[in-house]
């Protein structure tokens, strides 16, 4: 009996904690009224550490930009993916976020043994995965992913601001601030606004 228990325990350890590459995954842009939701997946190089990794929301824009370049240079591999405004409106923001996360993982050049995802929900993946609440402040690979996703989306908002300066996307980044809501009332919705979000739906009536 003892040997059978030992075998079961050994198998469980191999299944759930198999050694290998670990990918961190996070998203940016679930809450805004406009633009895609962005996800990133990162496999860090233990032999090439990156100092200062943290939850992207706790870093300055300048620090995020610097770390973005360092992550891209030092990580074993990384991937950034999106789910479009159309997909958000069709599937809802949660399902679109899961879709972006799955695309980010599938876009990695190397296949991870395990994927650690920020939050309490997991996308459908063909590898072992674990959801970690507040993972962006606990797991460095998730912190790195949060930085890539945030910088990528912020850069997208800068480009949108150049097209539609009257909305102020360079400041609010698409979130439903008073200034953004006022701009929606005055100018209507752009093609990049999420029609399924109620403040946008209101101006489209």
N, C-alpha and C positions, 0 to 999 in steps of 0.2 A: 504493500500500500504506500509506504513511504516513497519508494522510487517513482510510482505513478504521480504522486503529488508533485514531486520534484520536477518531473518531465513537464507536467502541465504549467508549473510556474515558469520554467525555462522558456517554454513556447510562448507564454503570455508576454514575457519580457522581450522576446525577439520580435513579436508582433507589434507591441505598443511602444517600445523604446528602441527600435532598431537604430544602430549607429548609421550615420550618413549625413547628407546635406540637409540643413534646415532652412526653410524659406520663411521669411516674415511677410505678412500681407496687411495692408491698410488701405483706406479710401479717403478721398476728400471730395466734398461737394454734395453731400446728401441733402443738406438744408436749403441751399440757395434756390431762388425762383427761376434761375436761368442757367443754361449751359449743361454740358455733360457731367456725369459723375465719373470720377477718375479713381482708379485703383493701381497700386504698385506692388510688386513682389520683389524681394531682395534676398539673395543668398550671400552673406558676408564671408570674408576670408579671415579665418582665425589668425592667420600668420601676418595679416596686414590690417591691424586694428584702426578704427576711426574714433578719435576723441571727440566728446561733446554731443554724442547722439542722445536725443531726447524727443519727447512728444513734440511734434512740429508746432503745435499751438502755443507752446511755452518758449519758443525761440523767436528772435527778431527776424524780420524779413531778410536782412543782410546775412545773418548767421545761417538761415535756411539755404540761401543761395550758395554760400561757400560750401556747406555740407553736401548739397546736391551734387556739385562738381566732384567733391572728394569721394562720395559714394559711387558715382558713376565710374570713377577712376580705379577705386580699390576693391569694390565688391567682386566676388567670383562671377556673378551675373545678376542682372536686374531687368525688370520688364515693367512698362507702364501701359495701361490699357484704359479704354473708356467704354461707357454705355451712353448712347446718344440721347438727346432730348426726346426724339421720337420713341425710343425704347422705354424711356422713363414714363412717358405719357401712355404707352401701350401696356406695359407690364406692372407699373407702379415703382416707386423709388427703391423700395427694399429689393425687389427682384432684379431691378436694373443694377443695383449695387453688387449683388451676388454675381451677376453676369460679368460685370467689369472685373471683379476679383478673379473669377474663373479664367477670364481671358489673360489677365496678368500672369497667373501661375502657368498657364499653357504657353505663354510667350517666353518663358525662361529657357535659356540655351541649355542649361543643365537641369535634369529632373531631380527634384528634391525627394528625400525619403519621407520627410514630414513637413507639413505646412502649419505655421502658427498664425492665426488670424485675430486681429484686434476686434473685440466686441463679444457678443454672445450668440452669434449665428454663423453658420458655415455655408459657403457656396458648395455646389456639387463638384467634387473633384475625384480624380482617379488615384489619389494618394492619401495616406493617413493625414488627418488634419485635426487641429484642436483650436477651439475658440478661447481667447484669453481676455477677460474684461480688463480694461485699462492696460492692455498689452503694449500700447505705444509708449508707456512710461516704465514698463517692466522688462521688455525684451528688445535687445538692440536691433535685431533684424526688422522687427515691427516698427521701431522708431525710425529706422532708415527708410522703410517703405512709406511711412507717414510723411516724411520730408519730401521724398520724390513726388508723391501724389499731390501734396499741397503746392509745391513750387510749380509743377506742371500746370495745375489748374489756375494758379495765380497768373502765370504767364499767358494762359488762354484768355483770362479776363482783361489783361492789358491789351491784347490784340482786339478784343471786342470793344474796349473803350475807344480805340482808334477809329473803329467803324461807327460807333454810336456814343459820342462823347456826352450827349445830353443826359445819359442815364447814370453816369458816374461809376462805371464798373471798376475803375482803377481804385476806388475807395472801398465800396461795400462788397466787392467781389461776388455780386449776385444775390447776397442775402437781403432779406426783406426789411431793410432799414426804412426810416421815415422818408429819407431823401429818395430812395429807390421807389417806394410806393407812390410818392408824389409824381415822380417822373413817369411811372406807368399810367397814372391818371391823365397826365398832360399829353403824353406822346403815344400812348397805346403800347402794345406788346411788340417786341421784335420777333423775328423767326426763331430766335434762340431762347425765348422764354418757354417755361414748362406750362403748357396749357392745362394740365391736370392739377396744378397747384392753385388753391382757391383765390389768392390775390390776383393772379393772372387771369383765371377764369372770369373773375368779376369784370375786368375791363374788356373782355371779349364778348360780353353779353350784348 
